[in-house]
């Protein structure tokens, strides 16, 4: 309604000017000219003034009627556009929430896969320690390839465990950042020009952002499955422990790559979603501006 109120004075001014310059005289004859012609004629002057006043009243009444019609149409347009916007927000919120869910699953899966490899390596270390103890009972072990391989494997396991702890600490922050980026994308619907035309959009947006928050809060940890390492089939203890260490290093690298790929995938999706939302908002603005222009054109055209 505010948009049409801003045009009320303009339309009224046009009508006033039109009313004051039109009378029952010849086409193009102004009220001032008729009054000039009527000087000295007494009653004619009074009748011309009455006719002009009556015509002005009729024009203003017609203008008010047309303006009310335009405002009614505008109300229907606003209602229809808000309903369409609400639907668009709901659909986009579901799509974005799905992308956030996939992102959380991907980073959790990467951690779970690494944890499975570490768990398997820890179990194997129990086996390797038992073998070393048996060897030491036969003869003291002073260095050598086996002990070096054991030390390397133990260091790689500890490094992977530190990596997992770091990932766990940053996991909640990563999820929070992903959810915030998703909500920022959705809030592009709250364009300033669209808010001017449709009013407060925060209730509509809150429903969408609540969906995203719910998805982030409901994310559960991915089950960890211990891996089956091919290294266990290697009979040479030194070679076996070296292979286990290589598997752990590879799993750490794969986990980092998977997490980076998940973030890149989400960023790409949100970028595409942002472009889609921006185009959607622009389209709605264009439709509303065109409809408003048509209504105002009718009002001005009918008033002349």
N, C-alpha and C positions, 0 to 999 in steps of 0.2 A: 504494500500500500504506500510506502514511503516514496517509491519511485514516481507514482502518479501524483502524489501530493506536491512533489517538486515542480510539476508542470501546471498545476491548477492556476497559479497567478499568470503564467504565460498565456494560457488559453483564455482566461478571463480578460486579460488585456487586449488580446486579439478581438475578442467578441465586443468589448467596449468600443474599440476603435471602429469596428465594422458597424456597430449599431449607431454610432454618432454620425457616420458619414452616409447612412442610407435612410431615406425617407420615402414618402409616397410621391415625390416629384418625378421628374424625368430621370431616366437612367444616368447615373453619374452625378446627379445633382445632390449637393451636400445639404445638410440641415442648416448650416450657416447661410447658404445661398437662398434657401427657401425663406428663412427668417428675414433676410435682407429684402426679398421681394414682398414679404408680408408687412413691411413697415408701413404704418399708417392705415392699415386695413383692420386693425383692432382684433376682431374675432378670429380672423385667419391665422394671425400670429399665435393665438392661444390654442387653436386646433392643431397647428403644426407641432407645437411643443408637446401636446398630449399624444399625438401620433408617434412622435419620435420616442417618447417615454414608454409608450405601450410596446412599440417594436423592440426597444432595448430590453424590456422585461421579458418579452417572448423569446428573444435570442438567448438571454441569460438562463431562462428556464430550460430551453432546449440544450444549452451547453451543459447544464447540471445533469440532465438526463443522460446525455451522451457520456459524460464523465463517469457517472455511476455505472453505466454499461461497461465502459472500459475498465473501471476498477474491478467490477465483477469478473470480467474475463481475466484480468490480471491475477486475481485471487485463485482462480481455477488453474491458471498457468503455474503459479507458485506451488500450489498443492501437488499438481502433477509432476513438476520438476523435482520437488523434494522427495516424492515417492520413488521416482526413478533414481535419484541420488542415493536414497537409502538402499535400494536394491543393488546398485553398483558397488556401494561400500561393503555390503554383506558378501557379495560374490568375491570381491577383491580381497577382503579380509580372510575368507576361506582359502583362497589360492595362496596368499602370503603365509598364512598359518601352516599350510601344508609344506611350503618351502622351508620354513623355520624348523618344522618337525624333522624333515629330512636332514637338515644341517646338523641338528642336535644328535640325531641317530648316527650320522656319518662320523662325527668327531668322537662319539662314545664308542662306536665300533672300532675305530682306529686304536683307542686306548685298550679296549677289551682284547683285541688281537695281540697287542704287545704284551699285555698282562698274561695271556695264555702262553706265549713263548717263554716269558720269564718264569712262570710257574713250572713249566716243564724242565727248564734249565736248573731250577732249584732242586727239583726232585732228582735230576740226574747227578747234581753235585753230591747228594747224599750217597749215591752209588759210587761216584768217583772217590769220595773221601774214604769209603769203606775199602776200596781197592788199594788206595795209598796206605791205609793203616795196615793192611795185610802185608804189603811190600816192606813197610818199615819194621814189621815184626821179624821178617826174614833177615833184613840188613838195613842199617840206617841210610836214609836218602839225603845226600848232600847235593842239593841243587839238581841239575839235569833237566832234560827236555820235559819230563812229565810234570815236575813241580812248576816249571816256568809256564807250561800250558794251563796248569791248575790256577796259577796266580792271575794269568790273563783272563781266563774265563770268569773267575770271581770278580775281577775289576769290571768286566763288561756287564755282569749281572747287576752289580751295585750301581753302575752308571744308568742302566735301563730303569732300575727302581727309582733313582732320583728323577729321571725324566718323567716317569709315571706320576710321582708325587707333584712335580711342577705342573703337569697337565691337569691333574685333579684340582689343584689350587686355582688354576686359571679357568677351569671349566665353567663355573658359575658366572664368571665375568664375561666369558665368551658368549654364553647363552643370553645374558642380560644385554650385551651389546647387539647381538643379532635381533633380539626382540625390539630393542629401541630403534634400530635401523628400519625394521619392518613397520613399526608404528609411524615413524617419520614419513615413510613412503605413503602410507594410508592417509596421513593428515594433509597430503597435498590436495585432497578433495576440498579442504577448507580454504579455498582461494579467496582473497579479499573481495574481489568483485562479485564472486558468487555469494559470499556472505551478505553483501549489501542487498542483493536481490532476493535471497531466500531466508535471511535472518540467521539466528544462532544455529550453527550446525554441530555444536559440541555434543548434544545428545546422540546424534546419529553416529558420530565418529567414536564416541565412547563405547558403543556396542561393538564396533569393529576392533578397537584396540583391546577391549576386554577379552575378545576371542584369542588374540595373539598372546596376551599375558597368561591366559589359562593354559594355552599350549606349552608355553615355556615352563610354567610351574609344574605341569603334569608329566614332564619328560622323566622317564625312568631309566636307570642304568641298563646297559646292554649286558646280557649274561656272558660270563667269561668261560671259554672252553679251552682247556689245555691242548696245546698242539702236539701232533705226533711228528717228532723230528727224525729225519732220515739218518742223522748222525748216530742214532742209537745202534744202528746196524754195523758201525765201524768197529772193528775188533781192537785196533791199536788205540790205546788209551790217550796218548798225546794227540793223535790225529782226530780222535773223537771229540775231545775237549776243544780243540781249535775250531772244529766244524760247528760245535755248539755256540762258540763265541761269535763266529761269522754269522750264524743264523740270528743271534740276538742283535747284532749291529745292523743287519739288514732289516729286521723287524722295526727297529727304532727309526730307520730312514723311511721305511714304508709308512709308518705311523705319521711322521711329519708331513710326508707328501699327501697322505689321505686327508689330514686336517687342513692343509693349505688348499687342496682341491675343493674340499667342502666349502671353505670360506669364499673361494673364487666363484663357485657355482651359485652360492647365495647372493653374492654381490651382483653377479650378472643378472640373476632373476629380478632382484629388487630394482636394478637400473631399468630393465625392460618394463617392469610394473610401473615405475615412476613415469616413464614416457607415456604409457597407456593411460594412466590417471590424468596426466596433464592434457592429453588430447581429448579425453572424455570431458573434462571440465571446460575446455575451450569450446567443445561442441555444444554443451548445455548453455553456456553463456551466449553463443551465437544464436541459438534457437530462441532464447528468451529476448534478446535484443531485437531480433527480427519481429517477433510477435508484438512486442511493446511498440515498436515503430509503426507497425500496421494499425494498432489500436489508436495511437495518437494521430495518425494520419486520418483515420475515419472521423475522429472527434473534430479535428480542425477543418476537414473537408465538409462535414455536415453543418458546421457552424457558419460557414460562409454563405 
